[in-house]
Amino acid sequence: MDALEKHLYINTLFHLYGPLLTNKQQSVMQYYYLDNYTLAEIADILSVSRNAVYDQLQHAVEKLKDFETKLKLNEKQNKRQQLLKRLESYSNEETILNIVAKIKDVE
């Protein structure tokens, strides 16, 4: 997994499981992964050391990965999307295509 794929994966996990993190972990993740702040910038904002920010990020990412290992929400969402695309490609029937569209809207 290259750096961009890893970044997107962590963003996806943060979107799914972010509310399960502590407020401090959510803030650090928001600043780093969504707002693209550097560790030094986040450290200045939070009045902590750069190393403390790094540790918080590492701990938060590990928690997100642990949640995914246990709950598999991202994996299930990806499988659903693949199945919907397959169903869509096999069907010309308008009723089925409408149902697929409605399912996609729910996600």
C-alpha positions in Angstrom: 0.0 0.0 0.0 1.6 3.3 -1.1 1.4 6.5 1.0 -1.7 7.9 -0.8 -3.6 4.6 -0.5 -2.7 4.5 3.2 -3.8 8.1 3.7 -7.2 7.4 2.0 -7.6 4.2 4.0 -7.0 6.0 7.3 -9.4 8.8 6.2 -12.1 6.1 5.5 -11.6 4.5 8.9 -11.7 7.9 10.6 -15.0 8.6 8.8 -16.4 5.3 10.0 -15.0 5.0 13.5 -13.9 8.6 14.4 -16.7 9.1 17.0 -15.3 6.1 18.9 -12.0 7.9 19.5 -11.4 10.3 22.4 -11.9 14.0 21.7 -8.2 14.7 21.7 -7.6 11.8 19.2 -10.4 13.1 17.0 -8.8 16.6 17.0 -5.3 15.3 16.2 -6.7 13.1 13.4 -8.8 16.0 12.0 -5.8 18.3 11.9 -3.4 15.8 10.4 -5.5 13.7 8.0 -8.3 16.1 7.0 -6.8 19.6 7.4 -3.2 18.5 6.4 -1.5 20.2 9.2 2.1 19.2 10.0 3.0 17.6 13.4 4.7 20.9 14.4 1.6 23.0 13.5 -0.6 20.6 15.5 1.8 20.7 18.4 1.7 24.5 18.4 -2.1 24.6 18.3 -2.5 22.1 21.2 0.5 23.4 23.1 2.1 20.0 23.3 5.3 18.5 21.9 5.6 17.2 18.4 6.4 13.8 19.8 3.1 13.9 21.8 1.2 14.6 18.6 3.0 11.8 16.8 2.2 9.4 19.7 -1.5 10.4 19.7 -1.7 9.9 15.9 -0.1 6.5 16.1 -2.4 5.4 18.9 -5.5 6.7 17.2 -4.6 5.0 13.9 -4.0 1.7 15.7 -7.4 2.0 17.4 -9.1 2.7 14.1 -7.4 -0.4 12.6 -8.5 -2.4 15.6 -12.1 -1.3 15.2 -12.0 -2.3 11.5 -10.5 -5.7 12.4 -13.3 -6.3 14.8 -16.3 -4.7 13.1 -15.2 -4.8 9.4 -17.5 -1.9 8.4 -15.1 -0.8 5.6 -14.7 -4.3 4.3 -18.4 -4.9 4.2 -19.1 -1.6 2.6 -16.5 -2.4 -0.2 -18.1 -5.8 -0.8 -21.5 -4.3 -1.0 -20.3 -1.7 -3.6 -18.7 -4.5 -5.6 -21.8 -6.6 -5.6 -24.0 -3.6 -6.5 -21.7 -2.8 -9.5 -21.9 -6.5 -10.6 -25.7 -6.6 -10.3 -25.9 -3.3 -12.2 -23.7 -4.6 -15.0 -25.7 -7.8 -15.4 -29.1 -6.2 -15.4 -31.0 -4.3 -18.0 -34.2 -4.4 -16.2 -35.2 -1.0 -15.0 -36.8 -2.2 -11.7 -33.5 -3.8 -10.6 -31.5 -0.8 -11.7 -33.8 1.5 -9.7 -33.4 -0.7 -6.6 -29.6 -0.6 -7.0 -29.7 3.2 -7.3 -31.8 3.4 -4.1 -29.4 1.1 -2.2 -26.5 3.3 -3.4 -28.3 6.4 -2.1 -28.6 4.8 1.3 -24.9 4.3 1.5 
